[in-house]
């Protein structure tokens, strides 16, 4: 979208962006659009626990 808008092929307007977004969402729902995969960056996820009790550090005796 942005590359085509920068080259003047598509207008960079809110209606055009909404139309593109709607078309991509429909294609994803229909299985016609691949999953987006970023092979360059790493996703950092903070640690998570199912409950507060499981997150507590055990006491050393």
C-alpha positions as CSV (number, residue, x, y, z in Angstrom):
1,X,0.0,0.0,0.0
2,X,2.6,2.6,1.1
3,X,5.0,1.7,-1.7
4,X,2.2,2.0,-4.3
5,X,1.0,5.3,-2.7
6,X,4.6,6.7,-2.7
7,X,4.8,5.9,-6.4
8,X,1.5,7.6,-7.1
9,X,-0.2,4.3,-8.2
10,X,-2.8,4.4,-5.3
11,X,-4.1,7.4,-3.5
12,X,-2.9,7.6,0.1
13,X,-6.3,8.4,1.6
14,X,-8.4,7.1,4.5
15,X,-11.0,5.6,2.2
16,X,-8.4,3.7,0.1
17,X,-6.7,2.4,3.3
18,X,-10.1,1.2,4.7
19,X,-10.9,-0.5,1.4
20,X,-7.6,-2.3,1.3
21,X,-8.0,-3.3,5.0
22,X,-11.5,-4.7,4.4
23,X,-10.3,-6.7,1.3
24,X,-7.3,-8.2,3.2
25,X,-9.6,-9.1,6.2
26,X,-12.0,-10.8,3.8
27,X,-9.2,-12.7,2.1
28,X,-7.8,-13.9,5.5
29,X,-11.3,-15.1,6.5
30,X,-11.6,-17.0,3.3
31,X,-8.1,-18.5,3.6
32,X,-6.8,-16.7,0.5
33,X,-4.1,-14.7,2.3
34,X,-1.1,-16.2,3.9
35,X,-0.1,-15.7,7.5
36,X,2.1,-12.7,8.0
37,X,5.6,-13.8,9.0
38,X,8.4,-11.4,10.0
39,X,11.7,-13.2,9.5
40,X,13.8,-10.1,10.5
41,X,12.6,-9.1,14.0
42,X,12.2,-11.0,17.2
43,X,9.0,-10.8,19.3
44,X,9.8,-10.5,23.0
45,X,7.1,-11.8,25.3
46,X,7.1,-11.1,29.0
47,X,6.9,-14.2,31.2
48,X,3.4,-15.2,32.2
49,X,1.9,-17.5,34.8
50,X,-1.6,-19.0,35.1
51,X,-2.0,-17.7,38.6
52,X,-0.4,-15.4,41.3
53,X,0.5,-18.5,43.4
54,X,2.4,-20.1,40.5
55,X,4.3,-16.9,39.9
56,X,5.7,-16.6,43.4
57,X,9.3,-17.6,44.0
58,X,9.7,-20.6,46.3
59,X,11.3,-19.7,49.7
60,X,14.6,-21.3,50.5
61,X,14.9,-22.9,54.0
